[in-house]
Amino acid sequence: MARGQIDNAAEDGPAGGLALLAEARAGGALDDYRQPSPRRPTSRLVYVVRSGRTWPAAGGLGSNVRVGVTNVSIKRDKSQSDRLRAQLLGPKRHDVLSLSEVIEAGRTLTGDREGMAFYGLPPSGWYARGIRLLGRTCVEATPDITAQPIARTAHALLGARQRVGVVDLFAGSGNLLLHVAQGLSAPACGLEADEAVWRQTDTNLRILGAPPAVRLGDWQSYFEDPLNVDTTVYLLSPPWGNAFSFASGLDLARTEPPIPLIIDTIATRDRSIRCYALIQHTPIEPVANVSAVTDRYPIVGFGRGCFLVCVR
Ligand SMILES: C[S@@+](CC[C@H](N)C(=O)[O-])C[C@H]1O[C@@H](n2cnc3c(N)ncnc32)[C@H](O)[C@@H]1O
């Protein structure tokens, strides 16, 4: 195994279910996540850091991090997922999906007809309230099954802080933003550049009675009118585009824009006292070029489908 590679080394752990141990205690750099076989998606993930370098303790947090995550089961239909993704990002990109299309997407992408739960509601629940999803958002957005563990990780790693704000520079449905902001009891701000997506998300959030926290605009416009907070937690889930396929996984250096470029921009333009970047990645498929981030920004911890670095 190459230096710095992270391997999904063990299948059964004492905690049972899907537990995630961020074995950061030895310190090291991360090149790739090797995630569990989709055939065994509920197995325990153990991220083992194999290189000997030391990560600086980040933001007052020690680098010994252990994050427990409850059972999750995602069983993709491997033969159909890339086909469905191409359809939803292509001809159905701006179509409002019917409930049956949403349920079918849940079955294909998660193995569960309820897989496209958003805002804490199952598909039939949010659909009945008038909430809708466009095709691209259905496949790009962060549904509850992914967003909730990320919010728990954010809480475990950053929960005790005062005057924290949460920013999703690529807000999509606003679902990840809502979950993490709720988990940290923090104000939220999202940016969304696709006007059709923004309009639908804004409508959905109003139906929910949530503050209309998502602005229409390019991600870089955030820095012109930032939250007035001491600590900013940036959620990074830009469009994966050609950087991802269900067959081959995700390359963090080829997202649109690339994750390292976004973090460098945050480092230059953010004006809060301290800031972090929480990078969302696929919880199942392999993830490459993690070290393009972690070689330059100290890692604070991991969770299911995400890792957190200290930018400042
Ligand atoms: C992967 S999705 C985000 C998912 C999000 N975390 C959620 O909870 O739904 C990426 C979103 O970024 C938006 N986007 C693309 N380019 C952008 C840009 N330059 N600035 C802001 N948003 C952008 C896309 O329209 C898409 O809705």
The ligand as a MOL file (V3000), in Angstrom:
LIG
                    3D

  0  0  0     0  0            999 V3000
M  V30 BEGIN CTAB
M  V30 COUNTS 27 29 0 0 0
M  V30 BEGIN ATOM
M  V30 1 C -23.2440 18.9080 -4.9860 0
M  V30 2 S -24.4750 20.1470 -5.0010 0 CHG=1
M  V30 3 C -24.5650 20.6710 -3.3470 0
M  V30 4 C -25.3150 19.7790 -2.4420 0
M  V30 5 C -25.6360 20.3920 -1.1140 0
M  V30 6 N -24.6090 20.1160 -0.1370 0
M  V30 7 C -26.9940 19.9500 -0.5840 0
M  V30 8 O -27.1340 19.7470 0.6160 0
M  V30 9 O -27.9180 19.8220 -1.3810 0 CHG=-1
M  V30 10 C -23.6230 21.4780 -5.7540 0
M  V30 11 C -24.4600 22.7120 -6.0180 0
M  V30 12 O -23.5700 23.7900 -6.3490 0
M  V30 13 C -24.2010 24.6250 -7.2840 0
M  V30 14 N -23.1560 25.4100 -7.9680 0
M  V30 15 C -22.4750 25.1020 -9.1050 0
M  V30 16 N -21.5800 26.0520 -9.3880 0
M  V30 17 C -21.6810 26.9910 -8.4150 0
M  V30 18 C -21.0070 28.2280 -8.1610 0
M  V30 19 N -20.0590 28.6820 -8.9900 0
M  V30 20 N -21.3560 28.9310 -7.0580 0
M  V30 21 C -22.3520 28.4780 -6.2210 0
M  V30 22 N -23.0280 27.3390 -6.4400 0
M  V30 23 C -22.7070 26.5960 -7.5150 0
M  V30 24 C -24.9330 23.6550 -8.1800 0
M  V30 25 O -25.9710 24.3120 -8.8760 0
M  V30 26 C -25.4120 22.5980 -7.1900 0
M  V30 27 O -26.7280 22.8750 -6.7670 0
M  V30 END ATOM
M  V30 BEGIN BOND
M  V30 1 1 1 2
M  V30 2 1 2 3
M  V30 3 1 2 10
M  V30 4 1 3 4
M  V30 5 1 4 5
M  V30 6 1 5 6
M  V30 7 1 5 7
M  V30 8 2 7 8
M  V30 9 1 7 9
M  V30 10 1 10 11
M  V30 11 1 11 12
M  V30 12 1 11 26
M  V30 13 1 12 13
M  V30 14 1 13 14
M  V30 15 1 13 24
M  V30 16 1 14 15
M  V30 17 1 14 23
M  V30 18 2 15 16
M  V30 19 1 16 17
M  V30 20 1 17 18
M  V30 21 2 17 23
M  V30 22 1 18 19
M  V30 23 2 18 20
M  V30 24 1 20 21
M  V30 25 2 21 22
M  V30 26 1 22 23
M  V30 27 1 24 25
M  V30 28 1 24 26
M  V30 29 1 26 27
M  V30 END BOND
M  V30 END CTAB
M  END
